[in-house]
Each structure stands twice: as structure tokens, then as C-alpha cells.
């Protein structure tokens, strides 16, 4: 968000923009430096920092700096316990990983703005190398099976907007040099039902991913990350249908939980 964008937003939006300043690359901020970055006065920035500190979203540290606060850890715990997709996926993923070759990882990812975030991992048997899809890390939409299968199911208007803004990155990722070519590549992914990629994010790794929907909207993806040297057409042919079936099972479990949550007390008593 640019300074001009911030000036045009509400005070609440500007205060939330403070949290967006904190990254792994820059985890500490002072009020004065943050004020300059956000294009607001030091007095305004101090007021934002004070409010965010009072609710635990920021914590003061040495040298008049602030870091993210303990309330975020509390929220993360609540997500781990309560998030519908996570609740639905855990048991299914624990079962699916048993079908993968040694050194594999199963990922649950979700769409977050114009990128993809891993929210859960299940590690399979044997030694394995780390993968780019670490929990909480944002990954671009244009590389890797996990991201591409989500990209393929975004609304056409969103896809076209992404192409107009990222034509070079899309071409570099082998997804097409024109809007028509890009659209055709995504249509092919939708027809296949699953995306397969090799070494697009992590050398020596291959990915197989299927989309997860909430209603008619794309929510995220379920994907195997496999050792590339052990991933042949036979393994892909065996795991791709399992990945698709696992994604459908997650959707079914989410739907059943949502239906149970909205059932009236009277209907629940009758069901018993």
C-alpha cells in the first residue's frame, strides 16, 4: 500500500497497516520510522502503536522498538483449533500421507489475497528436505502445482487482472505470453483436475495438487510434495486421483460441520 493509498483510507485501515510493516526481514520498528514509512505524523503513529500494544498485537522491546505481540500467538492457537478447513483436513491428510513415497510432505494451503499460504503440513516417512511452502509463508501464484491449481480456479476477471499486472512473471513461469495463451493453460489445468510440477520452487522436488472449494469459490489446495527422483508417471498416476479424492473429502467434511453448526436445536434433538 502506497502513502497516497494510506491517506485515502480510514483511520482503522491505517492502524491495521502498522501490522503489515512487520516482516521476517524487518521484525522491529520504532514509532518514528513507522510514521515516516506510513506517511502519518509521529503523534498519529504513536496513537496507533499504543492501541495495538494495549490489545497485545504489539509488544515493546529495547531501543524503543516494537515487535509483534502475544495476542497473535493466541489467535494462531485459536485458528489451529477452530479453522474449519484445518479441522476437516487433519485426519484425511494423516491417512493420505501413508500412500506417498519416503521423503514426501503433504500440504494444505489457502488463497490469501494474490498469493498462497501453507497452513498445515504432514511429513511422511524417511528423511526429507525443507520445502518453500513453510507454514505461514506467502508464495506467488505462478509457480508450483500447489499455487497453479488455485490460480486456475480463480474467477476469469481476477485471472485477467493478474495477467495484466504480472505478464512478465507469468511468461517466465511458462504459463503463456499472451492473455489467450494464459487462459488456455489454466483451462487445461481445470480439465485435468490436478496440477503437476517439477522443480519450479524447490530443486529436486515434484508436486501434485488438487483444488479445495468452499461452495463455488476456490478456497485452497491439497498437495503432495515428492522427491523428484522417485516421482515417475506411475506414481503420479496413483497419487493424482488420491489427491483429488482427498480434496473432495475435505470439502465434504467442512460441509457436514457447517450443516451441523447451523442446525436448529429442535432438529438436533430429533436427529438424536
N, C-alpha and C positions, 0 to 999 in steps of 0.2 A: 504494500500500500504506500503510495507516494504522499508527500507532505500536503499537496493540494487535495488528495483524496481525504486525508485525515481532517483537514479544515472543513470539508463539506459534510462530515459525518457528525452524529450526535455525540454528546459528552460520554455516554455509556460506551459507544463504539470506540472512542479514542482511549478510554480507560482499558478496555479489553485489548487494544493494540499494544499496550505495555507488555502484556504477557507474550505477545508474538515476538518481542525483541529477544527473549531468552532462548538461546540455542545451545547445542553442544559446543559449537565453535566459539560462542561468546555467552558464557553462563552467568556472568556477573555484570551488573550495570549500576552506575550511580544515578541519582536523580538528575543532576545537571546534564550528564551526557545523554541520558534518555530524553530529556526535554529537547535538546538540540536535534536528536535523531527524529523525534516525532513532530517537531515544528510547533511546540507549545511553550508557554512560559515555564520558568522554573517553579513558580508558585502552583501552577496547574499540575505540573508533573508531580510535585510533592504531594498534592492532594490525592492524586491517583495512587501513588505508591503507599500512602498512609491507609487508604481504604482497602487496597489489596492485601496489605500486611495485616490489618485488623481481622480479616476473614481467613488468614492463613495461606493465601495464594502466593505471597512473597514473604521472604524472611531476610532480616538484616544480617550482614556479616561484617567482617573487618573492613577497614578503609572506606567506610561509608557506602559500601556496596550492598546490593541485594541479590538474592538468588531465589529460585522458585521455592515455594513453601510447602509445609507438610499437608495442607489441605488437598494438594494434588495427589499425594500418596494415598490419602483416604479415598479420594474419588476413584483412583485406579483400582483399589481393592473392591469398591462397590461395582465397578464395571466387570471385574473378574467374576464376581458372584452373580450379578444380575443381568448382564447383557444377554438378550435373547439368542443372538446368533452363537455366542460362545457357549451358552448353556446347552443349546441344541447340538453343537458340533463336537464337544469334547469326547463323548463316548464313541461317536461314529469315527472320529479321527484315530482314537486308540485302537479301534478294530482294523481300520484300513491300513495303517502303517505296517501291520503284520504281513501284508501281501507284497511289500516292496523289497527290493534287494538291499543287502547290507550297505550302510553308509548313506541311507536316504533320510529325508526330512519331509514331513507333511506340514503344509502351511495353510492357515486360514487368514485371508486378507480382506480388507474392505476398501471401498472407494472413499477418499477424503478430499473434497474439492476436486482439483485436477490431478491428483496423484493417488497412489495406492499405499496403504499402510498394513503391515503384518500385525495381527492382534493375538495370534496364538501359533505355537509350533509344537509338533510332536516329533521327537527324534527316534529314529529306528535303530535297529541292531548295528553293532560294529562301529568302528571309528568313522568320523565324518569331519569335514572341514566346515568352517563357518560359512554362512550364506549372506548375501546382501539384504535379504528380506528379514532383518532383525526386527523383533517386536518393537513397535513404535516408530520405526524409521520410515520416512516417506520416500517412495520410489516413483520415478516418472512412469507415465502410462505407455510409453512407446517401446520398451524393451522387456523381454522376458514373457514367458507364457502366462504367468500369474497376472501381469498387467494387461497384456494384449487381449485376453478373453474378456476382461472388464471393458476395455476400450471398445471392443466390437459390439457390445450391447448397450452403449450409451445412445441417447436419442440422436437422430440424424442431425438435428440443428446443433447439438453440442459437438458432435464429431466434426462438422464443417467449421465451427468456430475454432476448435482445436487445430484443425489443419491450417486455417488462415493465420493463426498465431505461431504455429510451430512447424511450418512447412520444411525447413531445413532439417530439424531433428527427426521428423517423420521420414524424410527421404534417407537420411543417414541410417535409420533403423530398418531400412528395406521395406517400408510399408507403402511406398508409392511416391512418384514425383509429381503427381497431379491429384486434384480432388477426386476425379473419376477413378483413378487407379487406387487411391487410398480407400475409397468407398467399396470397390470391388474386393480388395484384400480383406476388409472387415466382414463383408458379406460371406466370403468363403469360410472365415472362422466361425461365423454363426451357423452355417450349414454343417460344418464338421462337428459342432457341439463341444469341442475341446481344442485347446491350443497346445502346440508342441514347439519347444525352442531348445537350442543347444548353445551354451556358452555366451549368451547375449549379455548377461550380467556377471556371472562367475565362471571363469575358465574351468573346464573340467566338469561342468555341471549341465544336466539336461532337465527341462521342466515339462510337466503335463498339467494343465489347468482346466477346470470347468467353472462356469458361472454359477453364482448363487443369487437368486431373485427374492425380492420381497414384493409380493403381488406381481405387477408387470414391470417393476423397476429393478435395475441391476443394483445389488447390494454389495457384492464382493466376489471372491473366488476361493475355491479349494484347489490346492495344487501339490503334486509330488515334486520334490527336487531330488534328482537322482545322480549318482556317479555316471558321467558321460561314457566312460569306457565299458560300463556294464549295461548301457541302455541301447538295445537293438530294437528292430522293428517288432520282434516277438514280444518283448517286454512292454513296449508302447501299446501294442495291440491288446495286451492283457490288462494294463493299468488304466488306459483311457476310459473304457466303459465303467470301470470301478470308480474312477474319479467323478464321472458324470452321475453315476448312481448315488455316490456319497453326497454330492451337492443336492440332489433331489431329496435325499433322506433328511438333510439338514433343513431344507425348506419345509418338508412335511412336519418335522418336529417343532419348528417355530410356529407353524400354523396351528398345530394342536395346542401348543401352550397359549397362544393368543386367544384361541377359541375358549379354552378353559378359563382364562382370566376374565373374559367378558361375559361368561355365562351368569345368568341371574341366580341368586340363592335358591329360588324355587326350583329352577331347572337342575341345579346341583343336587338338591335333596331327592328329586325324582330319579336322577341317574343313579344314586346310591341304592 
